[in-house]
Amino acid sequence: MRFGFLTSPPIFAGVRTGLFAGGLVCALLVFAAFETVNAQQKISKRYPGGKNVRVELRNISGTIDVESWNKNEIRLTATIESKNAQVVPKQVNDCLMIDVVSDNRGRSDVGDINFKLTVPANSSVDLETRSGNINVSNISSGLVRAYVSSEGDITLSNISATQVVAKNVTGDIFFDGEFSSGGTYEFKSNKGNITIRIPGNSAFRLVASSPARRIALNDFWNNNFKNQDGRKMVGDVGDGRSSVSVMNFSGQITFLRR
C-alpha cells in the first residue's frame, strides 16, 4: 500500500533550501566585508619629540585629528582607504613631515586617508587637506594652522598659541581658546559659520569682514568699534594686545564669551 504523504517531497526540503540560500548570502556578505577591510591599510608609528616639536601634514582627502598628551613623543596612526596609496613620514630633528600629495604624485586612486596624531602639548602643527575635517585640541604652542582648500569643517578646541590660522572654502570654523599677548589670529571662510569663543577679559584688535552683514560681537561689542554699513567692523577690545582678522563671505561671524 502506498501512502500519499510518502510520495510528496519532505516538508522541510524548502526550508533547508531557504536556509542554505540565506547562509550563502550571509557568507558572501561577510566575505565582501572582509575583502573591504583587507583593502585598507593601517599604519601606526611613534617618533621621539623634543622641546620644539613641529608637525607638518599635507593630505589629499580624509579627516585629520590632532590632540596632546604628556609624553615627549609623537604617535601617528593612519587608516588608508586605497591599497595603492603611499604614506611615507619623514622626521628631521624635531620636525615630522607627512606629505601625501608628494608621496602619491601621479596616482588618481589615493582615496581617503584618515590621520590621528598625538603630540606633546607644546607642539606646533601645520595641517592641510583638500577635503575633510580638521580637529585640533589641547595645544599650547607657537603655531596652529589648519587649511582646507575645498570642503571641510575646522574645529580648534582649548588652543593657546601665538599664531593661529584657520581657513577653508566650504565648512564651519570653530575656535575655542585664548588670544596671547602680541599674537596673531586669522580666520577665513567662503561659505560656513565662524564661531570664536574666548575668555571675557581677552584683549585684541579686531578686523571683521562680512559682505553678508552677519557679524555678532555680543559681549565684546563696545562703542569704539567702527561699523562700515554692517559689512566690516574695526576696533579694539581692551588694550588690543593681539591682532585678530576674521573674514566670512556668506556665513555668520559670532563671538562668544567662554
Order of alpha helices (4+ residues) and beta strands (2+ residues): alpha-alpha-beta-beta-beta-beta-beta-beta-alpha-beta-beta-beta-beta-beta-beta-beta-beta-beta-beta-beta-beta
